[in-house]
Amino acid sequence: MKLKLLRRGLLFLVCFLCLTGCGKREGKGTETIEDVYKIYYLNSAMTKLEPQDYHMTQKPENDLEDVTDWRIRNLMEQLRTVPKDLDRQAAVPDKVGFERYKLEDTVLYLYFDNNYAMMNGTREILCRASLVRTLTQVKGVDYVAVYTAEQPLMDSSGSPVGPMANSDFIDNISNVNSYEKTELPLYFSDDTGEKLVKETREVVHNVNTSLEKLVIEQLIAGPGRPGMNPTLPKDTKLLNVSVNENICYINFDSAFLNNTLEVKEYIPIYSIVNSLAAASSINKVQITVNGSQEVMFRDSISLNQLFERNLDYNAENEEVSSDIGGTEQ
């Protein structure tokens, strides 16, 4: 009898310990989990970016702030505050005042005071690279646009700098000398949606980025002036671009087909083709979607063909918009 009671007691103790252990594991699973982001600071010589891991805890449940806003605000605070044990510099100088931000669709607009525009060219390029690479880590932020004194940031030619994507900057920005300026002729839609209008855009880009990739990414970013309309959806992803014997092969994701912009069906196609032909030695373009060319664009244009430059789609006054607008990378 005593032996039975002893066995029952041991069994109860084992069950109790198991339950207690399970409870601890369950409790452990509900603890705040950290998200790891990279904060892009400048090295002490201010010649390159150096990322530093930042562990951001989850937003407290009693905090009513939107989680995306909470993460953006946290990252902005980290960008402007360098840990004392790091021999690095903040990308945004102390004298530059950060006023506010707003997130529209997937574009994060950052508003600084007039001191931002007073930075020298080298520092400013590294600063914008830091802002873009850090903040586009937040889910829902694909592009960053910079404003200074309530006006769009301007490039050296006096054209506005548009939204910048993470892909505009290489992973390891080792030196600002790895960038160069290029003028790109880009064709967007006019107000009617039936003709193409040229915008000459000066961009600052990494020397390792192909001209063809640069053109497509700028078309996706959209025009830089009123009276010109986009030809490609902003959520279009460029999966791959390559060139062989003056033929450019472009592979988009399926968002390319979800083009509901109010333009004629041929406008997106020749926006790409005419822009590439004007910017490089490309004379033919093959477009695929998720690797397939057996696709009908807007149920009327087969992608199973090579497209050539066609100036008939250009507006008669397309040269008027030359040297206007711009997105600097």
N, C-alpha and C positions, 0 to 999 in steps of 0.2 A: 504493500500500500504506500509506504513511504517512498519506494522507488518510483512508483507511478506519479506521485505528487512532484517528486524531484524532476522527472522527465517533463511533466507539464510546465513546471516553473521554467526550466531551461528553454522549452519551446516558446513560451510566452516572451522570455527575454530576447531570444533570437528575432522573433517577429517584431518586437518593439524596436530593437536596434535597426532592423531593415527599414521599418516605417520611418524612423527618425532620420536615417541616412537618405531615404528617398525625399523626405521633406527638405533636407538641406540642399540636395541637388536641384530640386524644383525651385527653391528659393534662390539658388545661385543663378538659375536661368533667367530669373526676373530682374536681376541686378542691371544697372545702367551699363549698356555696352558702348564702347568708344568707337567712333568713326575716325579713321586716319586720313588726314589731308596733307598735302605738301604746301608749305608756305614758301614762296619764291622771294628770297632776300637777295641783296647785292653783296658781293665779296667786299672786303675792306678797301680795295683799290677802286671799287665801283666800275669794273670793266666787264663783269659777267654775273649771271644769276646762279645762286646756290640754293637748292631746295632744302627745307628742313621739315621733318615730320611733325605734325601737330595732331594731338589726340583730342578730338572734340567729343565731349559726352553728349548723350541724347538730351533733347529738350525736356525740362521737367514737365510733368503732367499738369501742374497747376499754372504753367506759363501759357497765357492765351495767345501769344504771338505765333503767327504761321511758321511752320518748321523751316520752310525755304528761306523766309526772311531772317529767321533766327540764325541759320547757318551763314547766310551772306554777311550779316552784321558781325558774327564771330570772326569770320575770315578777314573782314576789313580791319577789325581791331588788331588781329594778329599781324597783318601786313604792316601796320603802322607802329607796332611795338616789338622791337627785337629783344629777345631774352638776353639778360646781362652776361650770361656765360658764353654767348656767341660772338665771335669776332666778325660781325657782319653789319650791313647798313640796311635800313628800310628803303624799299624801292621808291616809296612816295616821301619826298623830303618833308621835314617837320614844318617848314614854312608854308607848305601847300595845304590849304584848308579843304577838307572833305565835307560837303554840305548835305547831300542826300543821295538817294538812289531810287530807281523805280524799275520794276520788272514787267515788261510787256511781251506777251507770247514767250519767246525764248531769248529775248534780247535784254540784257541788264544794262541800264543807262546809269552811269556814274557822273555825278555833278561835283566838280571841284571849283575853287575860286580862281581868280585870275593868275595867281602865282604858278599854277600848273603850266601855263603857256610860257612862263619865263625860264623853264628848264632848258639847258643846252640840248642839242639834238641827240647826243649819245645817251645822256641820262634819261631823256624822255622815251626813247625807243625801248630801253631796258625797263623803264617804269611801266609802260603799257604792256610789255611782254609779261611782267610779273603779275599785273592785274588780271590779264586774260588767262594765263596758265593757272593761277590760283583759283579764281572765281568760277571758271567753267567746270571745275570739279563738282560743283553743286548740281544736283539733279534738277533739270528744268532750265538751266542756264547754258545756252549753246554759244551765245555771242555776247561781247562786251563792247559798249560804245562809250566814249569819253566826251564829256562836255566841260568847258571851262568858262566861267562867268556867264553861264546860261547859254553859251553858244557852242556849236559842235567844234571839236578840236580840228584845227586846220593843218594841212601839210605845208611843206616849204613853198609850194606853188600857189598857195592860197585856196586850195580846194578842201572841202570837208573830209575828215577821216570817218569812215563809216564803221559799222559793227565788225568786230574782229573775232575770229574763231580760234580755238585752241590749236587747230591744225596749221594756223598761220605762223606758228613758232615751233621750232624743233624742240625735242625733249630736253636736250642739254645745250642751252645757249651759252657757248663757251666764250664768245667774244662778239662784240657788236660789229666788228669788221666782217663778220660772216653774212652781213646784210648788204643789199644793193638796191638802188632805185631803178624802176622800170616803168615806162609808159605803156599802158595797155589800151587798145581800142576795143571797147565793149559795146555790143548792140543790145539795146533794150527796146521795149515796145513804146510806141507813141500813145497819145490819149485815145485814139480810135481802136487800138488793139489790132490794127491791120498792117502797120508798117513798122520798120525798125529804125531807131534813131541812135546815132553813135555818141558815146561818152568816152572821152579820152581821160584815163585815170592814172595818176601816178601812184605807184605802190612801192612800199619798202618791204622786201621779202628776203628770205634766206636764199643764199646762192645755190643751195642744193635742191630747191623746189623747181620742178620743171615748169616751163612757161605755159604748157598746156593745162597742167593742174591748176596753176595760178588763175588762168582765164576762167575755167569752169567754176572755181570757188568764188571768184568775184561776181560772176553771173548769178550764182545762188544767193550771194549776199544782197543783190538787188541794186537798183540805180541810186545815185547820190544827189539827185536834184528833182524838184517838182516838174510835172509835165512829162515825166518818163515813168513807165510802169515796169514791174518785174516780169520776167518771162519764165522763171523756174520757181517752184514752191520752195520756201525757205527750209523746209524739212527734208529736202532732197539730199541724199547721201551719195557722194562720189566714191564708189567702191574701188575703182582702178582706172588709170589712164596710161596709155602707152602709145608709142609712135614707131611705125615701121614703113620705110620708103614713102615718106610724106603722107602716110595715112594715119590718122589719129583714131585709136580705138578707145571708146569711153564706155564704162560699165557703171550704171546707176542702180540704186535699189528701187523697190517698187513705188516709192513716193514720187518718182519721176512721172509715173502714169496717172497719179492722182492730181493732175494739173487742172484745177478749176478756175484758173485765172481767166479774166475776161479778155482773151486774145484769140485771134484766129488760130486754127489748129497747126498751121505751118510756122507760126511765129517762134515758138520755143525751139523748134528744130534749127531754123536758120539764124536764130540768135546765137546758138552754139557754133554753127558752121561758119558763119560770116565773121564772128569774133575770132575764132581760131585761125582762119585764113588771113585775117588782117594783121594778126599779131605774130605769125610765124610762117614757116614755109609749108604748112599743111595745105593740101589741096583737096583732100577727101576725108570724110568722117564716117566712122561706123559706130552706131549707138546700140548698146545692148542693155537689157534690164535683168539683173541677177544672172548675168552670163548668157542670156538667151536673146537671139535676134529675131526669133519667130514671134514677134509681138506687134500688135496694132496700136499705134498711138492715137488716142481719141477716136478710135474705131474707124479711122480714115487713112492713116499713113502707116504703111508697113515699114518696120525698122530693118527688114531684111534687104537692105540696099546700102550703097555708099552714097552719101550726100555730098554735093559739091557746092562751092560758094555761088550764091545767086543774088546779084545786086538789085534785081527787080523788086525785092522785098524791102529795100532801103527807102526811107522817105526822101523826097526830092531835096529837102533842106537838112539832110542828116548831118552835114558838116557844121551846121550852126552850133550844135551842142559840143563841138570839139573843145577839149581843154576845160571842160566844166565838170564839176562833181569829183568824187574820188573816195576810195577806201585805201588807206595806207596800212600795210601790214607790219 
